[in-house]
């Protein structure tokens, strides 16, 4: 029996992630691994890392590290511009 990791959104990113999930172009948000580390970005910031065939790959920065996630969408360019504007 395989055990799944607990995946939740850190407190610093909850408000921003709710806005991202509510965007009409976002079909699905897929959380990936959370990595404890130091970074130079403000807590609660998201950044686009690149595109995948299904959507966008992003990093979310919080007090204790980084969480990686994907946004499934058909309109990558429009959503990329919106996410970069949100910060």
MOPAC internal coordinates of N, CA, C and O (Angstrom, degrees):
PM7 1SCF
backbone

  N    0.0000 0     0.00 0     0.00 0    0    0    0
  C    1.4432 1     0.00 0     0.00 0    1    0    0
  C    1.5246 1   108.91 1     0.00 0    2    1    0
  O    1.2310 1   120.69 1   -55.15 1    3    2    1
  N    1.3193 1   116.29 1   124.85 1    3    2    1
  C    1.4569 1   121.18 1   179.96 1    5    3    2
  C    1.5262 1   110.04 1   -87.34 1    6    5    3
  O    1.2310 1   121.18 1   -42.62 1    7    6    5
  N    1.3044 1   115.35 1   137.38 1    7    6    5
  C    1.4554 1   120.58 1   178.15 1    9    7    6
  C    1.5216 1   109.13 1   -97.72 1   10    9    7
  O    1.2310 1   120.36 1   -47.24 1   11   10    9
  N    1.3029 1   116.91 1   132.76 1   11   10    9
  C    1.4628 1   121.34 1   179.05 1   13   11   10
  C    1.5230 1   109.36 1   -89.74 1   14   13   11
  O    1.2310 1   121.25 1   -33.92 1   15   14   13
  N    1.3289 1   115.21 1   146.08 1   15   14   13
  C    1.4584 1   119.69 1   176.09 1   17   15   14
  C    1.5225 1   109.60 1   -74.32 1   18   17   15
  O    1.2310 1   121.28 1   -31.60 1   19   18   17
  N    1.3081 1   115.15 1   148.40 1   19   18   17
  C    1.4585 1   120.81 1   175.45 1   21   19   18
  C    1.5215 1   107.91 1   -72.76 1   22   21   19
  O    1.2310 1   120.37 1   -56.45 1   23   22   21
  N    1.3228 1   116.90 1   123.55 1   23   22   21
  C    1.4582 1   120.77 1   179.71 1   25   23   22
  C    1.5191 1   109.39 1  -120.63 1   26   25   23
  O    1.2310 1   121.15 1   -62.65 1   27   26   25
  N    1.2962 1   115.40 1   117.35 1   27   26   25
  C    1.4504 1   120.51 1   175.94 1   29   27   26
  C    1.5185 1   108.01 1  -142.82 1   30   29   27
  O    1.2310 1   121.11 1   -17.47 1   31   30   29
  N    1.3056 1   115.49 1   162.53 1   31   30   29
  C    1.4616 1   121.16 1  -178.91 1   33   31   30
  C    1.5216 1   108.36 1   -89.12 1   34   33   31
  O    1.2310 1   120.09 1   -51.77 1   35   34   33
  N    1.3416 1   117.44 1   128.23 1   35   34   33
  C    1.4654 1   120.06 1   178.01 1   37   35   34
  C    1.5303 1   111.81 1   -61.06 1   38   37   35
  O    1.2310 1   121.18 1   -25.89 1   39   38   37
  N    1.3033 1   115.35 1   154.11 1   39   38   37
  C    1.4628 1   123.34 1  -176.55 1   41   39   38
  C    1.5339 1   112.34 1   -54.42 1   42   41   39
  O    1.2310 1   120.18 1   140.89 1   43   42   41
  N    1.3304 1   117.25 1   -39.11 1   43   42   41
  C    1.4613 1   121.18 1  -177.72 1   45   43   42
  C    1.5307 1   112.54 1   -64.33 1   46   45   43
  O    1.2310 1   119.80 1   155.61 1   47   46   45
  N    1.3270 1   117.99 1   -24.39 1   47   46   45
  C    1.4600 1   122.04 1  -174.52 1   49   47   46
  C    1.5223 1   114.36 1  -106.25 1   50   49   47
  O    1.2310 1   119.36 1   174.28 1   51   50   49
  N    1.3156 1   118.82 1    -5.72 1   51   50   49
  C    1.4699 1   120.96 1  -172.54 1   53   51   50
  C    1.5269 1   113.47 1   -58.00 1   54   53   51
  O    1.2310 1   119.81 1   131.78 1   55   54   53
  N    1.3080 1   117.96 1   -48.22 1   55   54   53
  C    1.4617 1   121.02 1  -176.52 1   57   55   54
  C    1.5290 1   111.22 1   -63.49 1   58   57   55
  O    1.2310 1   120.77 1   136.06 1   59   58   57
  N    1.3257 1   116.13 1   -43.94 1   59   58   57
  C    1.4592 1   120.68 1  -179.99 1   61   59   58
  C    1.5317 1   110.89 1   -67.48 1   62   61   59
  O    1.2310 1   119.93 1   140.60 1   63   62   61
  N    1.3232 1   117.73 1   -39.40 1   63   62   61
  C    1.4586 1   120.98 1   179.77 1   65   63   62
  C    1.5314 1   111.50 1   -66.62 1   66   65   63
  O    1.2310 1   119.87 1   146.95 1   67   66   65
  N    1.3114 1   117.85 1   -33.05 1   67   66   65
  C    1.4668 1   120.27 1   176.92 1   69   67   66
  C    1.5271 1   110.39 1   -65.32 1   70   69   67
  O    1.2310 1   120.40 1   141.02 1   71   70   69
  N    1.3402 1   116.84 1   -38.98 1   71   70   69
  C    1.4652 1   120.18 1   176.74 1   73   71   70
  C    1.5177 1   110.90 1   -65.76 1   74   73   71
  O    1.2310 1   120.63 1   139.77 1   75   74   73
  N    1.3420 1   116.40 1   -40.23 1   75   74   73
  C    1.4649 1   120.47 1   179.56 1   77   75   74
  C    1.5290 1   109.76 1   -64.31 1   78   77   75
  O    1.2310 1   120.00 1   133.51 1   79   78   77
  N    1.3145 1   117.60 1   -46.49 1   79   78   77
  C    1.4695 1   121.47 1   179.68 1   81   79   78
  C    1.5279 1   112.41 1   -61.83 1   82   81   79
  O    1.2310 1   120.37 1   147.22 1   83   82   81
  N    1.3314 1   116.91 1   -32.78 1   83   82   81
  C    1.4539 1   121.16 1  -177.45 1   85   83   82
  C    1.5288 1   113.09 1   -80.83 1   86   85   83
  O    1.2310 1   119.80 1   169.07 1   87   86   85
  N    1.3258 1   117.99 1   -10.93 1   87   86   85
  C    1.4673 1   120.70 1  -179.34 1   89   87   86
  C    1.5299 1   109.19 1   -63.05 1   90   89   87
  O    1.2310 1   119.94 1   -44.92 1   91   90   89
  N    1.3451 1   117.71 1   135.08 1   91   90   89
  C    1.4705 1   119.90 1  -176.07 1   93   91   90
  C    1.5339 1   114.89 1   -64.89 1   94   93   91
  O    1.2310 1   119.26 1   157.92 1   95   94   93
  N    1.3204 1   119.02 1   -22.08 1   95   94   93
  C    1.4631 1   120.77 1  -179.64 1   97   95   94
  C    1.5289 1   113.24 1   -84.12 1   98   97   95
  O    1.2310 1   119.86 1   166.12 1   99   98   97
  N    1.3250 1   117.87 1   -13.88 1   99   98   97
  C    1.4647 1   121.55 1  -178.50 1  101   99   98
  C    1.5268 1   109.03 1   -85.34 1  102  101   99
  O    1.2310 1   121.03 1   -60.80 1  103  102  101
  N    1.3403 1   115.63 1   119.20 1  103  102  101
  C    1.4627 1   120.38 1   177.88 1  105  103  102
  C    1.5168 1   111.28 1   -86.62 1  106  105  103
  O    1.2310 1   120.88 1   143.51 1  107  106  105
  N    1.3462 1   115.93 1   -36.49 1  107  106  105
  C    1.4587 1   119.63 1  -174.97 1  109  107  106
  C    1.5217 1   109.32 1  -158.64 1  110  109  107
  O    1.2310 1   120.58 1   -34.35 1  111  110  109
  N    1.3344 1   116.50 1   145.65 1  111  110  109
  C    1.4608 1   122.87 1   173.03 1  113  111  110
  C    1.5259 1   107.15 1  -114.17 1  114  113  111
  O    1.2310 1   120.76 1   -56.07 1  115  114  113
  N    1.3328 1   116.16 1   123.93 1  115  114  113
  C    1.4571 1   121.50 1  -178.38 1  117  115  114
  C    1.5237 1   108.44 1  -114.13 1  118  117  115
  O    1.2310 1   120.37 1   -66.27 1  119  118  117
  N    1.3429 1   116.89 1   113.73 1  119  118  117
  C    1.4586 1   121.47 1   178.50 1  121  119  118
  C    1.5181 1   110.08 1   -79.63 1  122  121  119
  O    1.2310 1   120.90 1   -41.28 1  123  122  121
  N    1.3127 1   115.89 1   138.72 1  123  122  121
  C    1.4571 1   121.70 1   177.16 1  125  123  122
  C    1.5265 1   108.27 1  -113.04 1  126  125  123
  O    1.2310 1   120.37 1    30.50 1  127  126  125
  N    1.3207 1   116.90 1  -149.50 1  127  126  125
  C    1.4586 1   120.44 1  -175.47 1  129  127  126
  C    1.5267 1   112.27 1   -74.55 1  130  129  127
  O    1.2310 1   121.87 1   -27.69 1  131  130  129
  N    1.3246 1   114.02 1   152.31 1  131  130  129
  C    1.4547 1   122.75 1   173.02 1  133  131  130
  C    1.5172 1   106.80 1  -107.79 1  134  133  131
  O    1.2310 1   121.17 1   -49.18 1  135  134  133
  N    1.3228 1   115.36 1   130.82 1  135  134  133
  C    1.4619 1   120.15 1  -176.63 1  137  135  134
  C    1.5250 1   109.91 1  -122.24 1  138  137  135
  O    1.2310 1   120.02 1   -59.85 1  139  138  137
  N    1.3316 1   117.57 1   120.15 1  139  138  137
  C    1.4651 1   119.23 1   175.88 1  141  139  138
  C    1.5334 1   109.23 1   -73.46 1  142  141  139
  O    1.2310 1   120.83 1   -53.42 1  143  142  141
  N    1.3162 1   116.02 1   126.58 1  143  142  141
  C    1.4638 1   119.41 1  -179.93 1  145  143  142
  C    1.5306 1   109.24 1  -167.52 1  146  145  143
  O    1.2310 1   121.27 1    -9.32 1  147  146  145
  N    1.3053 1   115.17 1   170.68 1  147  146  145
  C    1.4684 1   121.60 1   172.59 1  149  147  146
  C    1.5185 1   107.91 1   -93.58 1  150  149  147
  O    1.2310 1   120.89 1   -31.54 1  151  150  149
  N    1.3129 1   115.90 1   148.46 1  151  150  149
  C    1.4633 1   120.58 1   178.09 1  153  151  150
  C    1.5134 1   109.05 1  -149.96 1  154  153  151
  O    1.2310 1   121.28 1   -11.43 1  155  154  153
  N    1.3232 1   115.16 1   168.57 1  155  154  153
  C    1.4629 1   119.59 1  -176.63 1  157  155  154
  C    1.5235 1   113.69 1  -101.34 1  158  157  155
  O    1.2310 1   120.06 1  -175.94 1  159  158  157
  N    1.3176 1   117.49 1     4.06 1  159  158  157
  C    1.4600 1   121.25 1  -176.80 1  161  159  158
  C    1.5253 1   110.77 1   -93.72 1  162  161  159
  O    1.2310 1   121.27 1   -25.03 1  163  162  161
  N    1.3277 1   115.17 1   154.97 1  163  162  161
  C    1.4690 1   120.47 1   178.60 1  165  163  162
  C    1.5254 1   109.67 1   -67.23 1  166  165  163
  O    1.2310 1   120.73 1   -32.79 1  167  166  165
  N    1.3230 1   116.21 1   147.21 1  167  166  165
  C    1.4634 1   120.74 1   178.60 1  169  167  166
  C    1.5225 1   108.89 1   -64.50 1  170  169  167
  O    1.2310 1   120.57 1   -42.83 1  171  170  169
  N    1.3225 1   116.51 1   137.17 1  171  170  169
  C    1.4554 1   121.17 1  -179.15 1  173  171  170
  C    1.5074 1   113.48 1    87.89 1  174  173  171
  O    1.2310 1   119.81 1  -162.95 1  175  174  173
  N    1.3285 1   117.97 1    17.05 1  175  174  173
  C    1.4592 1   122.99 1  -179.28 1  177  175  174
  C    1.5240 1   109.55 1  -100.31 1  178  177  175
  O    1.2310 1   120.59 1   -38.08 1  179  178  177
  N    1.3451 1   116.47 1   141.92 1  179  178  177
  C    1.4611 1   119.92 1   171.24 1  181  179  178
  C    1.5241 1   108.76 1  -120.85 1  182  181  179
  O    1.2310 1   121.31 1   -34.52 1  183  182  181
  N    1.3271 1   115.10 1   145.48 1  183  182  181
  C    1.4624 1   121.15 1  -178.96 1  185  183  182
  C    1.5204 1   109.37 1  -135.17 1  186  185  183
  O    1.2310 1   121.01 1   -38.53 1  187  186  185
  N    1.3198 1   115.68 1   141.47 1  187  186  185
  C    1.4619 1   121.41 1   178.35 1  189  187  186
  C    1.5230 1   108.22 1   -82.03 1  190  189  187
  O    1.2310 1   120.55 1   -54.28 1  191  190  189
  N    1.3399 1   116.56 1   125.72 1  191  190  189
  C    1.4616 1   121.75 1   177.54 1  193  191  190
  C    1.5137 1   111.97 1   -91.90 1  194  193  191
  O    1.2310 1   120.38 1   146.58 1  195  194  193
  N    1.3147 1   116.88 1   -33.42 1  195  194  193
  C    1.4550 1   119.68 1  -178.63 1  197  195  194
  C    1.5080 1   111.86 1   172.40 1  198  197  195
  O    1.2310 1   121.86 1     5.09 1  199  198  197
  N    1.3307 1   114.05 1  -174.91 1  199  198  197
  C    1.4562 1   121.09 1  -179.55 1  201  199  198
  C    1.5156 1   110.24 1  -109.55 1  202  201  199
  O    1.2310 1   121.25 1   -29.88 1  203  202  201
  N    1.3129 1   115.21 1   150.12 1  203  202  201
  C    1.4532 1   122.70 1   172.55 1  205  203  202
  C    1.5312 1   106.17 1  -122.46 1  206  205  203
  O    1.2310 1   119.44 1   -11.44 1  207  206  205
  N    1.3129 1   118.68 1   168.56 1  207  206  205
  C    1.4701 1   118.93 1   177.68 1  209  207  206
  C    1.5331 1   113.10 1   -58.42 1  210  209  207
  O    1.2310 1   120.21 1   151.91 1  211  210  209
  N    1.3232 1   117.20 1   -28.09 1  211  210  209
  C    1.4677 1   120.62 1  -177.30 1  213  211  210
  C    1.5236 1   113.82 1   -95.03 1  214  213  211
  O    1.2310 1   119.47 1   164.39 1  215  214  213
  N    1.3171 1   118.62 1   -15.61 1  215  214  213
  C    1.4585 1   118.89 1  -176.81 1  217  215  214
  C    1.5129 1   113.01 1   169.35 1  218  217  215
  O    1.2310 1   120.71 1    44.79 1  219  218  217
  N    1.3448 1   116.26 1  -135.21 1  219  218  217
  C    1.4637 1   122.63 1  -175.68 1  221  219  218
  C    1.5211 1   111.15 1  -119.55 1  222  221  219
  O    1.2310 1   121.06 1   -33.21 1  223  222  221
  N    1.3203 1   115.58 1   146.79 1  223  222  221
  C    1.4716 1   122.88 1   175.80 1  225  223  222
  C    1.5288 1   106.73 1  -107.42 1  226  225  223
  O    1.2310 1   120.10 1   -50.73 1  227  226  225
  N    1.3378 1   117.41 1   129.27 1  227  226  225
  C    1.4607 1   121.76 1  -175.19 1  229  227  226
  C    1.5167 1   111.91 1  -132.28 1  230  229  227
  O    1.2310 1   121.29 1   -19.63 1  231  230  229
  N    1.3317 1   115.13 1   160.37 1  231  230  229
  C    1.4583 1   123.63 1   169.79 1  233  231  230
  C    1.5203 1   107.41 1  -117.16 1  234  233  231
  O    1.2310 1   120.83 1   -41.51 1  235  234  233
  N    1.3232 1   116.02 1   138.49 1  235  234  233
  C    1.4555 1   121.94 1   172.95 1  237  235  234
  C    1.5206 1   108.11 1  -115.31 1  238  237  235
  O    1.2310 1   120.47 1   -52.25 1  239  238  237
  N    1.3175 1   116.71 1   127.75 1  239  238  237
  C    1.4672 1   121.51 1  -175.68 1  241  239  238
  C    1.5292 1   109.83 1  -103.24 1  242  241  239
  O    1.2310 1   120.94 1   -49.37 1  243  242  241
  N    1.3136 1   115.81 1   130.63 1  243  242  241
  C    1.4551 1   121.65 1   178.51 1  245  243  242
  C    1.5244 1   108.64 1  -134.49 1  246  245  243
  O    1.2310 1   120.67 1    -1.13 1  247  246  245
  N    1.3077 1   116.32 1   178.87 1  247  246  245
  C    1.4626 1   121.18 1  -172.43 1  249  247  246
  C    1.5272 1   112.79 1   -56.96 1  250  249  247
  O    1.2310 1   120.23 1   141.63 1  251  250  249
  N    1.3249 1   117.16 1   -38.37 1  251  250  249
  C    1.4592 1   120.17 1  -174.80 1  253  251  250
  C    1.5103 1   115.60 1   -95.96 1  254  253  251
  O    1.2310 1   119.25 1   177.58 1  255  254  253
  N    1.3374 1   119.04 1    -2.42 1  255  254  253
  C    1.4521 1   119.42 1  -179.75 1  257  255  254
  C    1.5170 1   113.50 1   157.43 1  258  257  255
  O    1.2310 1   121.57 1    39.10 1  259  258  257
  N    1.3525 1   114.61 1  -140.90 1  259  258  257
  C    1.4613 1   121.80 1  -173.34 1  261  259  258
  C    1.5223 1   109.02 1  -132.66 1  262  261  259
  O    1.2310 1   120.82 1   -39.82 1  263  262  261
  N    1.3283 1   116.03 1   140.18 1  263  262  261
  C    1.4640 1   120.94 1   171.24 1  265  263  262
  C    1.5256 1   107.38 1  -119.28 1  266  265  263
  O    1.2310 1   120.83 1   -47.14 1  267  266  265
  N    1.3164 1   116.02 1   132.86 1  267  266  265
  C    1.4564 1   121.38 1   179.02 1  269  267  266
  C    1.5240 1   108.24 1   -99.04 1  270  269  267
  O    1.2310 1   120.80 1   -39.15 1  271  270  269
  N    1.3371 1   116.08 1   140.85 1  271  270  269
  C    1.4548 1   119.77 1   177.62 1  273  271  270
  C    1.5183 1   110.42 1  -153.82 1  274  273  271
  O    1.2310 1   121.38 1   -15.54 1  275  274  273
  N    1.3200 1   114.96 1   164.46 1  275  274  273
  C    1.4529 1   123.37 1  -179.64 1  277  275  274
  C    1.5146 1   109.54 1  -119.87 1  278  277  275
  O    1.2310 1   121.14 1   -33.35 1  279  278  277
  N    1.3324 1   115.42 1   146.65 1  279  278  277
  C    1.4594 1   121.83 1   171.87 1  281  279  278
  C    1.5185 1   107.03 1  -113.71 1  282  281  279
  O    1.2310 1   120.33 1   -56.98 1  283  282  281
  N    1.3148 1   116.98 1   123.02 1  283  282  281
  C    1.4571 1   121.70 1   177.37 1  285  283  282
  C    1.5191 1   107.44 1   -89.76 1  286  285  283
  O    1.2310 1   120.62 1   -55.78 1  287  286  285
  N    1.3494 1   116.42 1   124.22 1  287  286  285
  C    1.4565 1   121.96 1  -176.51 1  289  287  286
  C    1.5226 1   110.20 1  -158.88 1  290  289  287
  O    1.2310 1   120.81 1   -18.20 1  291  290  289
  N    1.3211 1   116.05 1   161.80 1  291  290  289
  C    1.4640 1   121.65 1   173.90 1  293  291  290
  C    1.5280 1   110.82 1   -97.81 1  294  293  291
  O    1.2310 1   120.12 1   152.77 1  295  294  293
  N    1.3208 1   117.37 1   -27.23 1  295  294  293
  C    1.4728 1   123.11 1  -176.83 1  297  295  294
  C    1.5253 1   110.61 1  -101.51 1  298  297  295
  O    1.2310 1   120.30 1  -105.37 1  299  298  297
  N    1.3218 1   117.04 1    74.63 1  299  298  297
  C    1.4679 1   121.58 1  -174.35 1  301  299  298
  C    1.5183 1   113.04 1   -64.59 1  302  301  299
  O    1.2310 1   120.00 1   135.70 1  303  302  301
  N    1.3308 1   117.60 1   -44.30 1  303  302  301
  C    1.4673 1   120.74 1  -175.64 1  305  303  302
  C    1.5277 1   112.06 1   -65.45 1  306  305  303
  O    1.2310 1   120.64 1   136.33 1  307  306  305
  N    1.3126 1   116.38 1   -43.67 1  307  306  305
  C    1.4672 1   120.73 1  -179.75 1  309  307  306
  C    1.5257 1   110.19 1   -65.64 1  310  309  307
  O    1.2310 1   120.90 1   135.73 1  311  310  309
  N    1.3369 1   115.88 1   -44.27 1  311  310  309
  C    1.4638 1   120.36 1  -178.60 1  313  311  310
  C    1.5255 1   111.23 1   -68.57 1  314  313  311
  O    1.2310 1   120.22 1   143.55 1  315  314  313
  N    1.3438 1   117.18 1   -36.45 1  315  314  313
  C    1.4703 1   120.98 1   177.64 1  317  315  314
  C    1.5323 1   110.15 1   -60.43 1  318  317  315
  O    1.2310 1   120.43 1   133.93 1  319  318  317
  N    1.3166 1   116.78 1   -46.07 1  319  318  317
  C    1.4689 1   120.72 1   179.58 1  321  319  318
  C    1.5267 1   110.70 1   -62.82 1  322  321  319
  O    1.2310 1   119.96 1   139.37 1  323  322  321
  N    1.3266 1   117.69 1   -40.63 1  323  322  321
  C    1.4628 1   121.26 1  -179.94 1  325  323  322
  C    1.5337 1   110.74 1   -65.53 1  326  325  323
  O    1.2310 1   120.01 1   136.15 1  327  326  325
  N    1.3356 1   117.59 1   -43.85 1  327  326  325
  C    1.4651 1   121.45 1  -179.12 1  329  327  326
  C    1.5238 1   110.40 1   -65.22 1  330  329  327
  O    1.2310 1   119.84 1   136.92 1  331  330  329
  N    1.3277 1   117.91 1   -43.08 1  331  330  329
  C    1.4632 1   120.82 1   179.87 1  333  331  330
  C    1.5291 1   110.86 1   -63.87 1  334  333  331
  O    1.2310 1   120.37 1   146.63 1  335  334  333
  N    1.3348 1   116.90 1   -33.37 1  335  334  333
  C    1.4579 1   120.44 1   177.20 1  337  335  334
  C    1.5277 1   111.66 1   -70.18 1  338  337  335
  O    1.2310 1   120.55 1   144.98 1  339  338  337
  N    1.3495 1   116.54 1   -35.02 1  339  338  337
  C    1.4692 1   121.00 1   179.49 1  341  339  338
  C    1.5246 1   111.50 1   -68.53 1  342  341  339
  O    1.2310 1   120.80 1   146.26 1  343  342  341
  N    1.3191 1   116.08 1   -33.74 1  343  342  341
  C    1.4563 1   120.56 1   177.73 1  345  343  342
  C    1.4575 1   112.29 1    87.95 1  346  345  343
  O    1.2310 1   120.10 1   180.00 1  347  346  345

